[in-house]
Each structure stands twice: as C-alpha cells, then as structure tokens.
C-alpha cells in the first residue's frame, strides 16, 4: 500500500512503468472533464472515472483483487481509504473470476489514509482496502481508479 501525491509517482519502482501514462490520463481528465466510465489505456491498463457520494464506515467492506492492482487517484472531494493485510481478513464473498473482486467479513483494519485532490492510493493484490469512506460527513467525490494488471 502506497499513498502520496501523483506528482511523485516516478519515485516508486513498481509504479515508474505506468507513471507517464497515468499522469497523461489525469491531465486529459482535467482538460476534458471526462464523464464517468471506463477508458482503455495501454498494456491492459484501464481507467475508471467515478463520481459518487462517500459513505459512512459502518456497513462498508474490505475488498481485494487478484488480477489487478488499484491505483486510486482523487480528483474532487475527500475520502478515507481503510486498509488491512489479507492475513487479518476472512473472505466473505469471492466474486472472482467474474468481477475480480473479493469482499471480506467485517474485521480488523490496520489503518487508513485520507485522500485529498491530487493524491493517490496504490493497492496490490495482498492489500485489503475499503475506499469511498467519508472523511467527515458523506459528501460528493470524484476519482479515477487505474486498474493495472498483475504481472
């Protein structure tokens, strides 16, 4: 799990290969205000532009993915993303391979980060994560989730 500002993507070894592509798409989104939806990029990477209202922590579930890493970049709003090692979670609903999502029974989280505009969170397959949680009260947010294939 990595959290930082997008202008530092080049500093992270695992992300250097994708940094230029991700930053170019972020700039495209800024210029064109792209609508919600899926955008296919290069090398099996795709971006999902999402607009939503953050939700309370209560009732939220951890998730993980086997085929893709998530690089979640916040455009507007503010949200908490909780995380936990899969070692500490119990599978509740494995929806792979249909949707590449595994949901976990409510359990311990090990921490959270607060994303503000311009920041990203990177979650590998071993990182349970619970995005979209309200930082304060539920509020509108917009983000791009880059799905990066696992090698």
C-alpha positions in Angstrom: 0.0 0.0 0.0 1.4 3.4 -1.0 -0.2 6.8 -0.6 1.3 10.0 -1.9 0.7 12.9 -4.4 0.5 11.9 -8.0 3.5 14.2 -9.0 5.7 11.7 -7.1 4.6 8.6 -9.0 8.0 8.3 -10.6 9.6 7.8 -7.2 8.1 4.3 -6.7 9.8 1.5 -8.5 6.7 -0.6 -9.2 4.8 2.4 -10.5 7.5 4.0 -12.7 6.5 1.9 -15.7 3.0 3.4 -15.5 3.6 6.9 -14.2 3.7 8.7 -17.6 0.5 7.0 -18.8 -1.3 7.7 -15.5 -0.2 11.3 -15.4 -1.2 11.9 -19.0 -4.7 10.5 -18.4 -5.0 12.7 -15.3 -4.2 15.7 -17.4 -6.6 14.6 -20.1 -9.4 14.3 -17.4 -8.5 17.8 -16.1 -8.8 19.4 -19.6 -11.8 17.5 -20.8 -13.7 16.8 -17.6 -14.4 13.2 -18.7 -17.7 11.6 -17.7 -17.9 8.6 -15.5 -17.0 5.4 -17.3 -14.2 3.0 -18.4 -11.3 4.2 -20.6 -8.9 1.6 -22.0 -5.3 2.7 -21.9 -2.1 0.7 -22.8 -0.7 -2.7 -21.9 -4.0 -3.9 -20.4 -4.4 -0.9 -18.1 -7.7 0.8 -17.9 -9.1 3.8 -16.0 -12.5 4.0 -14.4 -13.7 7.6 -13.8 -16.2 7.5 -10.9 -18.5 10.1 -9.3 -20.1 9.1 -6.0 -21.0 10.2 -2.5 -18.7 9.0 0.2 -20.4 6.7 2.8 -20.2 6.0 6.5 -17.7 3.4 7.8 -20.5 1.4 9.3 -21.6 -1.3 6.8 -18.6 -0.9 4.5 -16.5 -3.9 3.5 -12.8 -4.5 2.7 -12.1 -5.7 -0.8 -9.1 -7.0 -2.8 -8.4 -8.1 -6.4 -6.3 -10.9 -7.9 -5.9 -9.8 -11.5 -5.4 -6.1 -11.0 -3.7 -3.6 -8.7 -5.7 -0.5 -7.9 -4.2 3.0 -8.2 -6.9 5.3 -6.9 -6.5 9.0 -7.7 -8.8 11.5 -6.1 -10.0 14.4 -8.4 -12.5 16.1 -6.1 -13.7 15.7 -2.5 -12.1 13.9 0.4 -12.3 10.3 1.5 -10.8 7.8 3.8 -9.4 4.5 2.4 -9.0 1.9 5.1 -6.5 -1.0 4.6 -5.5 -4.3 6.1 -3.3 -7.2 5.2 -5.2 -10.1 3.8 -3.6 -12.2 6.6 -6.0 -10.5 9.0 -9.2 -10.8 6.9 -11.8 -13.5 6.4 -13.3 -14.0 2.9 -17.0 -13.3 2.8 -17.7 -13.3 -0.9 -15.2 -14.3 -3.6 -16.5 -13.0 -6.9 -13.5 -13.9 -9.0 -13.1 -14.5 -11.8 -16.3 -12.8 -12.9 -15.6 -9.4 -11.4 -12.1 -9.7 -9.9 -13.4 -8.7 -6.5 -13.2 -10.4 -3.2 -15.2 -9.0 -0.3 -14.3 -9.7 3.3 -16.3 -10.2 6.5 -16.2 -7.1 8.8 -12.9 -7.4 10.6 -9.9 -5.5 11.8 -8.5 -2.8 9.7 -4.9 -1.7 10.3 -5.1 1.9 9.4 -6.5 4.4 6.9 -5.3 7.2 4.7 -7.2 10.4 3.9 -7.1 11.2 0.2 -7.4 14.8 -0.9 -7.4 16.0 -4.5 -4.1 15.3 -6.3 -3.3 12.2 -4.1 -3.3 8.5 -4.9 -3.5 5.3 -3.1 -2.0 2.1 -4.6 -3.2 -1.3 -3.5 -1.6 -4.6 -4.6 -3.4 -7.9 -4.5 -2.3 -8.6 -0.9 -3.7 -5.2 0.3 -7.3 -5.3 1.6 -8.8 -1.9 1.0 -12.0 -0.1 1.7 -12.3 3.1 -0.4 -15.1 5.7 -0.5 -15.5 6.2 3.2 -16.5 9.7 4.3 -13.6 11.7 5.9 -16.2 13.6 7.9 -19.8 13.5 6.7 -20.8 11.8 3.4 -20.0 14.2 0.5 -19.6 14.2 -3.3 -16.3 12.9 -4.6 -14.8 12.1 -8.0 -11.8 9.8 -8.7 -10.1 7.8 -11.3 -9.3 4.1 -10.5 -6.5 2.8 -12.6 -6.6 -0.9 -12.9 -3.0 -2.2 -13.5 -2.7 -5.9 -14.5 -0.7 -8.1 -12.1 2.4 -9.4 -13.7 
